Amino acid sequence: MSFAGPTAQVGAWVVVETGTKIEFEANELEESVEFKFDAKPPFELVLSRETVQQCLNLFPQALAQLEAARSGQSA
């Protein structure tokens, strides 16, 4: 996906259900990645290289907190 001109920033809540197919396409020229979610309705999320790196750093921490909470509830 390529953006020719100004882009809009939109605030929104999105819930991605378990089993949703996710694909991506890297854009080397713009140093971004477009993630495509086959949800109802489908949507796309475009992240800069820096934002993808930030997600890679934060997602394992978020997953660890979820797992810790799950372990604490079942104990």
mmJSON file of the N, C-alpha and C atoms, coordinates in Angstrom:
{"data_MODEL":{"atom_site":{
"group_PDB":["ATOM","ATOM","ATOM","ATOM","ATOM","ATOM","ATOM","ATOM","ATOM","ATOM","ATOM","ATOM","ATOM","ATOM","ATOM","ATOM","ATOM","ATOM","ATOM","ATOM","ATOM","ATOM","ATOM","ATOM","ATOM","ATOM","ATOM","ATOM","ATOM","ATOM","ATOM","ATOM","ATOM","ATOM","ATOM","ATOM","ATOM","ATOM","ATOM","ATOM","ATOM","ATOM","ATOM","ATOM","ATOM","ATOM","ATOM","ATOM","ATOM","ATOM","ATOM","ATOM","ATOM","ATOM","ATOM","ATOM","ATOM","ATOM","ATOM","ATOM","ATOM","ATOM","ATOM","ATOM","ATOM","ATOM","ATOM","ATOM","ATOM","ATOM","ATOM","ATOM","ATOM","ATOM","ATOM","ATOM","ATOM","ATOM","ATOM","ATOM","ATOM","ATOM","ATOM","ATOM","ATOM","ATOM","ATOM","ATOM","ATOM","ATOM","ATOM","ATOM","ATOM","ATOM","ATOM","ATOM","ATOM","ATOM","ATOM","ATOM","ATOM","ATOM","ATOM","ATOM","ATOM","ATOM","ATOM","ATOM","ATOM","ATOM","ATOM","ATOM","ATOM","ATOM","ATOM","ATOM","ATOM","ATOM","ATOM","ATOM","ATOM","ATOM","ATOM","ATOM","ATOM","ATOM","ATOM","ATOM","ATOM","ATOM","ATOM","ATOM","ATOM","ATOM","ATOM","ATOM","ATOM","ATOM","ATOM","ATOM","ATOM","ATOM","ATOM","ATOM","ATOM","ATOM","ATOM","ATOM","ATOM","ATOM","ATOM","ATOM","ATOM","ATOM","ATOM","ATOM","ATOM","ATOM","ATOM","ATOM","ATOM","ATOM","ATOM","ATOM","ATOM","ATOM","ATOM","ATOM","ATOM","ATOM","ATOM","ATOM","ATOM","ATOM","ATOM","ATOM","ATOM","ATOM","ATOM","ATOM","ATOM","ATOM","ATOM","ATOM","ATOM","ATOM","ATOM","ATOM","ATOM","ATOM","ATOM","ATOM","ATOM","ATOM","ATOM","ATOM","ATOM","ATOM","ATOM","ATOM","ATOM","ATOM","ATOM","ATOM","ATOM","ATOM","ATOM","ATOM","ATOM","ATOM","ATOM","ATOM","ATOM","ATOM","ATOM","ATOM","ATOM","ATOM","ATOM","ATOM","ATOM","ATOM","ATOM","ATOM","ATOM"],
"id":[1,2,3,4,5,6,7,8,9,10,11,12,13,14,15,16,17,18,19,20,21,22,23,24,25,26,27,28,29,30,31,32,33,34,35,36,37,38,39,40,41,42,43,44,45,46,47,48,49,50,51,52,53,54,55,56,57,58,59,60,61,62,63,64,65,66,67,68,69,70,71,72,73,74,75,76,77,78,79,80,81,82,83,84,85,86,87,88,89,90,91,92,93,94,95,96,97,98,99,100,101,102,103,104,105,106,107,108,109,110,111,112,113,114,115,116,117,118,119,120,121,122,123,124,125,126,127,128,129,130,131,132,133,134,135,136,137,138,139,140,141,142,143,144,145,146,147,148,149,150,151,152,153,154,155,156,157,158,159,160,161,162,163,164,165,166,167,168,169,170,171,172,173,174,175,176,177,178,179,180,181,182,183,184,185,186,187,188,189,190,191,192,193,194,195,196,197,198,199,200,201,202,203,204,205,206,207,208,209,210,211,212,213,214,215,216,217,218,219,220,221,222,223,224,225],
"type_symbol":["N","C","C","N","C","C","N","C","C","N","C","C","N","C","C","N","C","C","N","C","C","N","C","C","N","C","C","N","C","C","N","C","C","N","C","C","N","C","C","N","C","C","N","C","C","N","C","C","N","C","C","N","C","C","N","C","C","N","C","C","N","C","C","N","C","C","N","C","C","N","C","C","N","C","C","N","C","C","N","C","C","N","C","C","N","C","C","N","C","C","N","C","C","N","C","C","N","C","C","N","C","C","N","C","C","N","C","C","N","C","C","N","C","C","N","C","C","N","C","C","N","C","C","N","C","C","N","C","C","N","C","C","N","C","C","N","C","C","N","C","C","N","C","C","N","C","C","N","C","C","N","C","C","N","C","C","N","C","C","N","C","C","N","C","C","N","C","C","N","C","C","N","C","C","N","C","C","N","C","C","N","C","C","N","C","C","N","C","C","N","C","C","N","C","C","N","C","C","N","C","C","N","C","C","N","C","C","N","C","C","N","C","C","N","C","C","N","C","C","N","C","C","N","C","C"],
"label_atom_id":["N","CA","C","N","CA","C","N","CA","C","N","CA","C","N","CA","C","N","CA","C","N","CA","C","N","CA","C","N","CA","C","N","CA","C","N","CA","C","N","CA","C","N","CA","C","N","CA","C","N","CA","C","N","CA","C","N","CA","C","N","CA","C","N","CA","C","N","CA","C","N","CA","C","N","CA","C","N","CA","C","N","CA","C","N","CA","C","N","CA","C","N","CA","C","N","CA","C","N","CA","C","N","CA","C","N","CA","C","N","CA","C","N","CA","C","N","CA","C","N","CA","C","N","CA","C","N","CA","C","N","CA","C","N","CA","C","N","CA","C","N","CA","C","N","CA","C","N","CA","C","N","CA","C","N","CA","C","N","CA","C","N","CA","C","N","CA","C","N","CA","C","N","CA","C","N","CA","C","N","CA","C","N","CA","C","N","CA","C","N","CA","C","N","CA","C","N","CA","C","N","CA","C","N","CA","C","N","CA","C","N","CA","C","N","CA","C","N","CA","C","N","CA","C","N","CA","C","N","CA","C","N","CA","C","N","CA","C","N","CA","C","N","CA","C","N","CA","C","N","CA","C","N","CA","C","N","CA","C","N","CA","C"],
"label_alt_id":[null,null,null,null,null,null,null,null,null,null,null,null,null,null,null,null,null,null,null,null,null,null,null,null,null,null,null,null,null,null,null,null,null,null,null,null,null,null,null,null,null,null,null,null,null,null,null,null,null,null,null,null,null,null,null,null,null,null,null,null,null,null,null,null,null,null,null,null,null,null,null,null,null,null,null,null,null,null,null,null,null,null,null,null,null,null,null,null,null,null,null,null,null,null,null,null,null,null,null,null,null,null,null,null,null,null,null,null,null,null,null,null,null,null,null,null,null,null,null,null,null,null,null,null,null,null,null,null,null,null,null,null,null,null,null,null,null,null,null,null,null,null,null,null,null,null,null,null,null,null,null,null,null,null,null,null,null,null,null,null,null,null,null,null,null,null,null,null,null,null,null,null,null,null,null,null,null,null,null,null,null,null,null,null,null,null,null,null,null,null,null,null,null,null,null,null,null,null,null,null,null,null,null,null,null,null,null,null,null,null,null,null,null,null,null,null,null,null,null,null,null,null,null,null,null],
"label_comp_id":["MET","MET","MET","SER","SER","SER","PHE","PHE","PHE","ALA","ALA","ALA","GLY","GLY","GLY","PRO","PRO","PRO","THR","THR","THR","ALA","ALA","ALA","GLN","GLN","GLN","VAL","VAL","VAL","GLY","GLY","GLY","ALA","ALA","ALA","TRP","TRP","TRP","VAL","VAL","VAL","VAL","VAL","VAL","VAL","VAL","VAL","GLU","GLU","GLU","THR","THR","THR","GLY","GLY","GLY","THR","THR","THR","LYS","LYS","LYS","ILE","ILE","ILE","GLU","GLU","GLU","PHE","PHE","PHE","GLU","GLU","GLU","ALA","ALA","ALA","ASN","ASN","ASN","GLU","GLU","GLU","LEU","LEU","LEU","GLU","GLU","GLU","GLU","GLU","GLU","SER","SER","SER","VAL","VAL","VAL","GLU","GLU","GLU","PHE","PHE","PHE","LYS","LYS","LYS","PHE","PHE","PHE","ASP","ASP","ASP","ALA","ALA","ALA","LYS","LYS","LYS","PRO","PRO","PRO","PRO","PRO","PRO","PHE","PHE","PHE","GLU","GLU","GLU","LEU","LEU","LEU","VAL","VAL","VAL","LEU","LEU","LEU","SER","SER","SER","ARG","ARG","ARG","GLU","GLU","GLU","THR","THR","THR","VAL","VAL","VAL","GLN","GLN","GLN","GLN","GLN","GLN","CYS","CYS","CYS","LEU","LEU","LEU","ASN","ASN","ASN","LEU","LEU","LEU","PHE","PHE","PHE","PRO","PRO","PRO","GLN","GLN","GLN","ALA","ALA","ALA","LEU","LEU","LEU","ALA","ALA","ALA","GLN","GLN","GLN","LEU","LEU","LEU","GLU","GLU","GLU","ALA","ALA","ALA","ALA","ALA","ALA","ARG","ARG","ARG","SER","SER","SER","GLY","GLY","GLY","GLN","GLN","GLN","SER","SER","SER","ALA","ALA","ALA"],
"label_asym_id":["A","A","A","A","A","A","A","A","A","A","A","A","A","A","A","A","A","A","A","A","A","A","A","A","A","A","A","A","A","A","A","A","A","A","A","A","A","A","A","A","A","A","A","A","A","A","A","A","A","A","A","A","A","A","A","A","A","A","A","A","A","A","A","A","A","A","A","A","A","A","A","A","A","A","A","A","A","A","A","A","A","A","A","A","A","A","A","A","A","A","A","A","A","A","A","A","A","A","A","A","A","A","A","A","A","A","A","A","A","A","A","A","A","A","A","A","A","A","A","A","A","A","A","A","A","A","A","A","A","A","A","A","A","A","A","A","A","A","A","A","A","A","A","A","A","A","A","A","A","A","A","A","A","A","A","A","A","A","A","A","A","A","A","A","A","A","A","A","A","A","A","A","A","A","A","A","A","A","A","A","A","A","A","A","A","A","A","A","A","A","A","A","A","A","A","A","A","A","A","A","A","A","A","A","A","A","A","A","A","A","A","A","A","A","A","A","A","A","A","A","A","A","A","A","A"],
"label_entity_id":["1","1","1","1","1","1","1","1","1","1","1","1","1","1","1","1","1","1","1","1","1","1","1","1","1","1","1","1","1","1","1","1","1","1","1","1","1","1","1","1","1","1","1","1","1","1","1","1","1","1","1","1","1","1","1","1","1","1","1","1","1","1","1","1","1","1","1","1","1","1","1","1","1","1","1","1","1","1","1","1","1","1","1","1","1","1","1","1","1","1","1","1","1","1","1","1","1","1","1","1","1","1","1","1","1","1","1","1","1","1","1","1","1","1","1","1","1","1","1","1","1","1","1","1","1","1","1","1","1","1","1","1","1","1","1","1","1","1","1","1","1","1","1","1","1","1","1","1","1","1","1","1","1","1","1","1","1","1","1","1","1","1","1","1","1","1","1","1","1","1","1","1","1","1","1","1","1","1","1","1","1","1","1","1","1","1","1","1","1","1","1","1","1","1","1","1","1","1","1","1","1","1","1","1","1","1","1","1","1","1","1","1","1","1","1","1","1","1","1","1","1","1","1","1","1"],
"label_seq_id":[1,1,1,2,2,2,3,3,3,4,4,4,5,5,5,6,6,6,7,7,7,8,8,8,9,9,9,10,10,10,11,11,11,12,12,12,13,13,13,14,14,14,15,15,15,16,16,16,17,17,17,18,18,18,19,19,19,20,20,20,21,21,21,22,22,22,23,23,23,24,24,24,25,25,25,26,26,26,27,27,27,28,28,28,29,29,29,30,30,30,31,31,31,32,32,32,33,33,33,34,34,34,35,35,35,36,36,36,37,37,37,38,38,38,39,39,39,40,40,40,41,41,41,42,42,42,43,43,43,44,44,44,45,45,45,46,46,46,47,47,47,48,48,48,49,49,49,50,50,50,51,51,51,52,52,52,53,53,53,54,54,54,55,55,55,56,56,56,57,57,57,58,58,58,59,59,59,60,60,60,61,61,61,62,62,62,63,63,63,64,64,64,65,65,65,66,66,66,67,67,67,68,68,68,69,69,69,70,70,70,71,71,71,72,72,72,73,73,73,74,74,74,75,75,75],
"pdbx_PDB_ins_code":[null,null,null,null,null,null,null,null,null,null,null,null,null,null,null,null,null,null,null,null,null,null,null,null,null,null,null,null,null,null,null,null,null,null,null,null,null,null,null,null,null,null,null,null,null,null,null,null,null,null,null,null,null,null,null,null,null,null,null,null,null,null,null,null,null,null,null,null,null,null,null,null,null,null,null,null,null,null,null,null,null,null,null,null,null,null,null,null,null,null,null,null,null,null,null,null,null,null,null,null,null,null,null,null,null,null,null,null,null,null,null,null,null,null,null,null,null,null,null,null,null,null,null,null,null,null,null,null,null,null,null,null,null,null,null,null,null,null,null,null,null,null,null,null,null,null,null,null,null,null,null,null,null,null,null,null,null,null,null,null,null,null,null,null,null,null,null,null,null,null,null,null,null,null,null,null,null,null,null,null,null,null,null,null,null,null,null,null,null,null,null,null,null,null,null,null,null,null,null,null,null,null,null,null,null,null,null,null,null,null,null,null,null,null,null,null,null,null,null,null,null,null,null,null,null],
"Cartn_x":[0.848,0.0,0.896,0.565,1.354,0.461,0.981,0.223,0.814,0.001,0.446,-0.185,0.511,-0.022,-0.195,-0.883,-1.038,-1.862,-1.576,-2.338,-3.094,-4.141,-4.953,-4.628,-4.673,-4.528,-5.928,-6.254,-7.594,-7.481,-8.257,-8.32,-9.442,-9.142,-10.167,-9.828,-10.854,-10.689,-10.91,-10.062,-10.198,-9.988,-10.861,-10.693,-10.438,-9.313,-8.968,-9.227,-10.19,-10.596,-9.582,-9.521,-8.691,-9.067,-8.077,-8.313,-8.338,-8.244,-8.225,-6.939,-7.056,-5.886,-5.217,-3.89,-3.115,-2.016,-1.947,-0.88,-0.154,1.034,1.759,2.465,2.772,3.548,4.512,5.801,6.817,6.993,7.114,7.343,8.719,9.707,11.092,11.285,10.617,10.772,10.332,9.192,8.658,9.083,9.849,10.28,9.096,8.088,6.897,6.411,5.514,4.902,3.395,2.691,1.234,0.744,0.007,-0.592,-2.049,-2.478,-3.849,-4.554,-5.64,-6.411,-7.701,-7.897,-9.09,-10.185,-10.656,-11.665,-12.995,-13.991,-15.286,-15.582,-15.413,-14.917,-13.393,-12.825,-11.361,-10.761,-9.516,-8.843,-7.348,-6.676,-5.228,-4.597,-3.383,-2.624,-1.236,-0.829,0.483,1.364,2.51,3.436,4.792,5.419,6.781,7.731,8.922,9.932,10.161,10.26,10.502,9.356,8.123,6.969,6.923,7.282,7.362,8.389,9.536,10.564,10.055,9.32,8.76,7.77,6.957,6.03,6.783,7.86,8.664,9.235,9.545,10.073,8.976,7.778,6.711,5.833,5.593,4.667,5.081,6.364,6.729,6.431,6.616,6.302,4.801,4.002,2.549,2.087,2.661,2.309,2.705,3.862,4.313,3.358,2.863,1.902,0.595,0.131,-1.089,-0.909,0.231,0.496,0.61,1.232,1.35,-0.016,-0.869,-2.215,-3.013,-2.87,-3.564,-3.112,-1.811,-1.273,-1.771,-1.831,-2.304,-3.764,-4.588,-6.013,-6.321,-5.522,-5.814,-5.212,-4.362,-3.709,-4.593],
"Cartn_y":[-1.164,0.0,1.23,2.197,3.415,4.61,5.58,6.784,7.941,8.547,9.688,10.942,11.581,12.799,12.634,13.583,13.557,12.352,11.909,10.809,11.332,10.634,11.03,10.127,10.702,9.91,9.717,8.45,8.118,7.369,7.788,7.059,6.039,4.783,3.746,2.578,1.849,0.601,-0.538,-1.535,-2.706,-3.94,-4.907,-6.19,-7.24,-7.927,-8.985,-10.308,-11.052,-12.308,-13.411,-14.381,-15.562,-16.225,-16.623,-17.277,-16.341,-15.027,-14.069,-14.224,-14.345,-14.468,-13.103,-13.082,-11.849,-12.064,-11.164,-11.19,-9.863,-9.799,-8.533,-8.344,-7.106,-6.745,-5.632,-5.886,-4.893,-3.921,-2.653,-1.62,-1.038,-1.509,-1.085,0.398,0.933,2.332,3.258,2.939,3.776,3.288,2.195,1.589,1.393,0.706,0.417,-0.986,-1.47,-2.773,-2.596,-3.165,-3.141,-4.506,-4.522,-5.745,-5.763,-6.885,-7.028,-8.064,-7.657,-8.518,-8.928,-10.23,-10.749,-10.894,-9.758,-9.717,-9.284,-9.091,-8.604,-7.304,-6.158,-5.979,-6.069,-6.377,-6.434,-5.048,-5.008,-3.719,-3.9,-2.773,-2.762,-1.835,-2.173,-1.384,-1.192,0.058,0.356,0.902,0.244,0.636,0.976,2.001,2.328,1.264,1.234,0.281,0.426,1.658,1.908,1.389,1.541,1.071,-0.448,-1.104,-2.567,-3.017,-2.355,-2.707,-2.517,-1.442,-1.196,-2.312,-2.743,-3.844,-5.126,-5.387,-6.586,-6.556,-5.391,-5.254,-5.39,-4.865,-4.839,-6.092,-6.697,-7.826,-8.995,-9.367,-10.459,-10.116,-8.864,-8.439,-8.531,-8.112,-8.181,-9.634,-10.506,-11.92,-12.532,-12.158,-12.669,-12.237,-11.005,-10.545,-11.311,-11.575,-12.371,-13.766,-14.376,-15.731,-15.743,-14.724,-14.636,-14.475,-13.66,-13.469,-14.764,-15.485,-16.757,-17.749,-17.82,-18.742,-18.371,-17.085,-16.63,-16.924,-16.876,-17.125,-18.6,-19.447,-20.883,-21.536,-20.812,-21.395,-21.316],
"Cartn_z":[0.0,0.0,0.0,-0.796,-0.881,-0.641,0.072,0.367,-0.421,-1.264,-2.058,-1.472,-0.581,0.019,1.511,2.121,3.572,4.034,5.228,5.814,7.02,7.393,8.541,9.719,10.894,12.104,12.677,12.968,13.429,14.74,15.718,16.976,16.895,17.192,17.093,18.001,18.394,19.127,18.16,18.212,17.361,18.221,18.077,18.755,17.681,17.799,16.854,17.552,17.041,17.656,17.384,18.264,18.07,16.756,15.992,14.72,13.523,13.768,12.669,11.873,10.564,9.703,9.58,9.764,9.654,8.627,7.67,6.669,6.725,6.113,6.093,4.768,4.499,3.316,3.727,3.556,3.888,2.717,3.047,2.042,2.306,1.564,1.795,1.539,0.526,0.174,1.304,1.902,2.979,4.359,4.409,5.67,6.614,6.088,6.878,6.562,7.405,7.2,7.295,6.318,6.323,6.785,7.89,8.402,7.977,7.388,6.906,7.775,8.389,9.276,8.57,8.412,7.763,8.818,9.301,10.355,9.735,10.57,10.112,10.809,10.161,8.8,8.769,7.603,7.483,7.668,8.129,8.274,8.08,7.892,7.685,8.713,9.096,10.053,9.47,9.264,8.697,9.815,10.025,11.088,10.487,11.031,10.628,11.156,10.622,11.073,12.575,13.052,14.478,15.335,14.848,15.604,15.643,14.54,14.535,15.567,15.627,16.608,18.026,18.26,19.588,19.958,18.999,19.256,19.585,18.852,19.127,20.539,21.037,22.391,23.449,23.148,24.148,24.159,23.012,22.959,23.839,23.897,24.816,26.277,26.649,28.017,28.284,27.307,27.457,27.573,26.748,26.796,28.138,28.645,29.946,31.057,31.0,32.008,31.914,30.693,30.532,31.095,30.805,31.301,32.814,33.386,34.842,35.48,34.87,35.395,35.304,34.209,34.026,35.106,35.347,36.354,37.748,38.014,39.322,39.561,38.52,38.658,38.836,38.19,38.264,39.504,40.218,41.395,42.616],
"occupancy":[1.0,1.0,1.0,1.0,1.0,1.0,1.0,1.0,1.0,1.0,1.0,1.0,1.0,1.0,1.0,1.0,1.0,1.0,1.0,1.0,1.0,1.0,1.0,1.0,1.0,1.0,1.0,1.0,1.0,1.0,1.0,1.0,1.0,1.0,1.0,1.0,1.0,1.0,1.0,1.0,1.0,1.0,1.0,1.0,1.0,1.0,1.0,1.0,1.0,1.0,1.0,1.0,1.0,1.0,1.0,1.0,1.0,1.0,1.0,1.0,1.0,1.0,1.0,1.0,1.0,1.0,1.0,1.0,1.0,1.0,1.0,1.0,1.0,1.0,1.0,1.0,1.0,1.0,1.0,1.0,1.0,1.0,1.0,1.0,1.0,1.0,1.0,1.0,1.0,1.0,1.0,1.0,1.0,1.0,1.0,1.0,1.0,1.0,1.0,1.0,1.0,1.0,1.0,1.0,1.0,1.0,1.0,1.0,1.0,1.0,1.0,1.0,1.0,1.0,1.0,1.0,1.0,1.0,1.0,1.0,1.0,1.0,1.0,1.0,1.0,1.0,1.0,1.0,1.0,1.0,1.0,1.0,1.0,1.0,1.0,1.0,1.0,1.0,1.0,1.0,1.0,1.0,1.0,1.0,1.0,1.0,1.0,1.0,1.0,1.0,1.0,1.0,1.0,1.0,1.0,1.0,1.0,1.0,1.0,1.0,1.0,1.0,1.0,1.0,1.0,1.0,1.0,1.0,1.0,1.0,1.0,1.0,1.0,1.0,1.0,1.0,1.0,1.0,1.0,1.0,1.0,1.0,1.0,1.0,1.0,1.0,1.0,1.0,1.0,1.0,1.0,1.0,1.0,1.0,1.0,1.0,1.0,1.0,1.0,1.0,1.0,1.0,1.0,1.0,1.0,1.0,1.0,1.0,1.0,1.0,1.0,1.0,1.0,1.0,1.0,1.0,1.0,1.0,1.0,1.0,1.0,1.0,1.0,1.0,1.0],
"B_iso_or_equiv":[0.0,0.0,0.0,0.0,0.0,0.0,0.0,0.0,0.0,0.0,0.0,0.0,0.0,0.0,0.0,0.0,0.0,0.0,0.0,0.0,0.0,0.0,0.0,0.0,0.0,0.0,0.0,0.0,0.0,0.0,0.0,0.0,0.0,0.0,0.0,0.0,0.0,0.0,0.0,0.0,0.0,0.0,0.0,0.0,0.0,0.0,0.0,0.0,0.0,0.0,0.0,0.0,0.0,0.0,0.0,0.0,0.0,0.0,0.0,0.0,0.0,0.0,0.0,0.0,0.0,0.0,0.0,0.0,0.0,0.0,0.0,0.0,0.0,0.0,0.0,0.0,0.0,0.0,0.0,0.0,0.0,0.0,0.0,0.0,0.0,0.0,0.0,0.0,0.0,0.0,0.0,0.0,0.0,0.0,0.0,0.0,0.0,0.0,0.0,0.0,0.0,0.0,0.0,0.0,0.0,0.0,0.0,0.0,0.0,0.0,0.0,0.0,0.0,0.0,0.0,0.0,0.0,0.0,0.0,0.0,0.0,0.0,0.0,0.0,0.0,0.0,0.0,0.0,0.0,0.0,0.0,0.0,0.0,0.0,0.0,0.0,0.0,0.0,0.0,0.0,0.0,0.0,0.0,0.0,0.0,0.0,0.0,0.0,0.0,0.0,0.0,0.0,0.0,0.0,0.0,0.0,0.0,0.0,0.0,0.0,0.0,0.0,0.0,0.0,0.0,0.0,0.0,0.0,0.0,0.0,0.0,0.0,0.0,0.0,0.0,0.0,0.0,0.0,0.0,0.0,0.0,0.0,0.0,0.0,0.0,0.0,0.0,0.0,0.0,0.0,0.0,0.0,0.0,0.0,0.0,0.0,0.0,0.0,0.0,0.0,0.0,0.0,0.0,0.0,0.0,0.0,0.0,0.0,0.0,0.0,0.0,0.0,0.0,0.0,0.0,0.0,0.0,0.0,0.0,0.0,0.0,0.0,0.0,0.0,0.0],
"pdbx_formal_charge":[null,null,null,null,null,null,null,null,null,null,null,null,null,null,null,null,null,null,null,null,null,null,null,null,null,null,null,null,null,null,null,null,null,null,null,null,null,null,null,null,null,null,null,null,null,null,null,null,null,null,null,null,null,null,null,null,null,null,null,null,null,null,null,null,null,null,null,null,null,null,null,null,null,null,null,null,null,null,null,null,null,null,null,null,null,null,null,null,null,null,null,null,null,null,null,null,null,null,null,null,null,null,null,null,null,null,null,null,null,null,null,null,null,null,null,null,null,null,null,null,null,null,null,null,null,null,null,null,null,null,null,null,null,null,null,null,null,null,null,null,null,null,null,null,null,null,null,null,null,null,null,null,null,null,null,null,null,null,null,null,null,null,null,null,null,null,null,null,null,null,null,null,null,null,null,null,null,null,null,null,null,null,null,null,null,null,null,null,null,null,null,null,null,null,null,null,null,null,null,null,null,null,null,null,null,null,null,null,null,null,null,null,null,null,null,null,null,null,null,null,null,null,null,null,null],
"auth_seq_id":[1,1,1,2,2,2,3,3,3,4,4,4,5,5,5,6,6,6,7,7,7,8,8,8,9,9,9,10,10,10,11,11,11,12,12,12,13,13,13,14,14,14,15,15,15,16,16,16,17,17,17,18,18,18,19,19,19,20,20,20,21,21,21,22,22,22,23,23,23,24,24,24,25,25,25,26,26,26,27,27,27,28,28,28,29,29,29,30,30,30,31,31,31,32,32,32,33,33,33,34,34,34,35,35,35,36,36,36,37,37,37,38,38,38,39,39,39,40,40,40,41,41,41,42,42,42,43,43,43,44,44,44,45,45,45,46,46,46,47,47,47,48,48,48,49,49,49,50,50,50,51,51,51,52,52,52,53,53,53,54,54,54,55,55,55,56,56,56,57,57,57,58,58,58,59,59,59,60,60,60,61,61,61,62,62,62,63,63,63,64,64,64,65,65,65,66,66,66,67,67,67,68,68,68,69,69,69,70,70,70,71,71,71,72,72,72,73,73,73,74,74,74,75,75,75],
"auth_comp_id":["MET","MET","MET","SER","SER","SER","PHE","PHE","PHE","ALA","ALA","ALA","GLY","GLY","GLY","PRO","PRO","PRO","THR","THR","THR","ALA","ALA","ALA","GLN","GLN","GLN","VAL","VAL","VAL","GLY","GLY","GLY","ALA","ALA","ALA","TRP","TRP","TRP","VAL","VAL","VAL","VAL","VAL","VAL","VAL","VAL","VAL","GLU","GLU","GLU","THR","THR","THR","GLY","GLY","GLY","THR","THR","THR","LYS","LYS","LYS","ILE","ILE","ILE","GLU","GLU","GLU","PHE","PHE","PHE","GLU","GLU","GLU","ALA","ALA","ALA","ASN","ASN","ASN","GLU","GLU","GLU","LEU","LEU","LEU","GLU","GLU","GLU","GLU","GLU","GLU","SER","SER","SER","VAL","VAL","VAL","GLU","GLU","GLU","PHE","PHE","PHE","LYS","LYS","LYS","PHE","PHE","PHE","ASP","ASP","ASP","ALA","ALA","ALA","LYS","LYS","LYS","PRO","PRO","PRO","PRO","PRO","PRO","PHE","PHE","PHE","GLU","GLU","GLU","LEU","LEU","LEU","VAL","VAL","VAL","LEU","LEU","LEU","SER","SER","SER","ARG","ARG","ARG","GLU","GLU","GLU","THR","THR","THR","VAL","VAL","VAL","GLN","GLN","GLN","GLN","GLN","GLN","CYS","CYS","CYS","LEU","LEU","LEU","ASN","ASN","ASN","LEU","LEU","LEU","PHE","PHE","PHE","PRO","PRO","PRO","GLN","GLN","GLN","ALA","ALA","ALA","LEU","LEU","LEU","ALA","ALA","ALA","GLN","GLN","GLN","LEU","LEU","LEU","GLU","GLU","GLU","ALA","ALA","ALA","ALA","ALA","ALA","ARG","ARG","ARG","SER","SER","SER","GLY","GLY","GLY","GLN","GLN","GLN","SER","SER","SER","ALA","ALA","ALA"],
"auth_asym_id":["A","A","A","A","A","A","A","A","A","A","A","A","A","A","A","A","A","A","A","A","A","A","A","A","A","A","A","A","A","A","A","A","A","A","A","A","A","A","A","A","A","A","A","A","A","A","A","A","A","A","A","A","A","A","A","A","A","A","A","A","A","A","A","A","A","A","A","A","A","A","A","A","A","A","A","A","A","A","A","A","A","A","A","A","A","A","A","A","A","A","A","A","A","A","A","A","A","A","A","A","A","A","A","A","A","A","A","A","A","A","A","A","A","A","A","A","A","A","A","A","A","A","A","A","A","A","A","A","A","A","A","A","A","A","A","A","A","A","A","A","A","A","A","A","A","A","A","A","A","A","A","A","A","A","A","A","A","A","A","A","A","A","A","A","A","A","A","A","A","A","A","A","A","A","A","A","A","A","A","A","A","A","A","A","A","A","A","A","A","A","A","A","A","A","A","A","A","A","A","A","A","A","A","A","A","A","A","A","A","A","A","A","A","A","A","A","A","A","A","A","A","A","A","A","A"],
"auth_atom_id":["N","CA","C","N","CA","C","N","CA","C","N","CA","C","N","CA","C","N","CA","C","N","CA","C","N","CA","C","N","CA","C","N","CA","C","N","CA","C","N","CA","C","N","CA","C","N","CA","C","N","CA","C","N","CA","C","N","CA","C","N","CA","C","N","CA","C","N","CA","C","N","CA","C","N","CA","C","N","CA","C","N","CA","C","N","CA","C","N","CA","C","N","CA","C","N","CA","C","N","CA","C","N","CA","C","N","CA","C","N","CA","C","N","CA","C","N","CA","C","N","CA","C","N","CA","C","N","CA","C","N","CA","C","N","CA","C","N","CA","C","N","CA","C","N","CA","C","N","CA","C","N","CA","C","N","CA","C","N","CA","C","N","CA","C","N","CA","C","N","CA","C","N","CA","C","N","CA","C","N","CA","C","N","CA","C","N","CA","C","N","CA","C","N","CA","C","N","CA","C","N","CA","C","N","CA","C","N","CA","C","N","CA","C","N","CA","C","N","CA","C","N","CA","C","N","CA","C","N","CA","C","N","CA","C","N","CA","C","N","CA","C","N","CA","C","N","CA","C","N","CA","C","N","CA","C","N","CA","C","N","CA","C"],
"pdbx_PDB_model_num":[1,1,1,1,1,1,1,1,1,1,1,1,1,1,1,1,1,1,1,1,1,1,1,1,1,1,1,1,1,1,1,1,1,1,1,1,1,1,1,1,1,1,1,1,1,1,1,1,1,1,1,1,1,1,1,1,1,1,1,1,1,1,1,1,1,1,1,1,1,1,1,1,1,1,1,1,1,1,1,1,1,1,1,1,1,1,1,1,1,1,1,1,1,1,1,1,1,1,1,1,1,1,1,1,1,1,1,1,1,1,1,1,1,1,1,1,1,1,1,1,1,1,1,1,1,1,1,1,1,1,1,1,1,1,1,1,1,1,1,1,1,1,1,1,1,1,1,1,1,1,1,1,1,1,1,1,1,1,1,1,1,1,1,1,1,1,1,1,1,1,1,1,1,1,1,1,1,1,1,1,1,1,1,1,1,1,1,1,1,1,1,1,1,1,1,1,1,1,1,1,1,1,1,1,1,1,1,1,1,1,1,1,1,1,1,1,1,1,1,1,1,1,1,1,1]
}}}
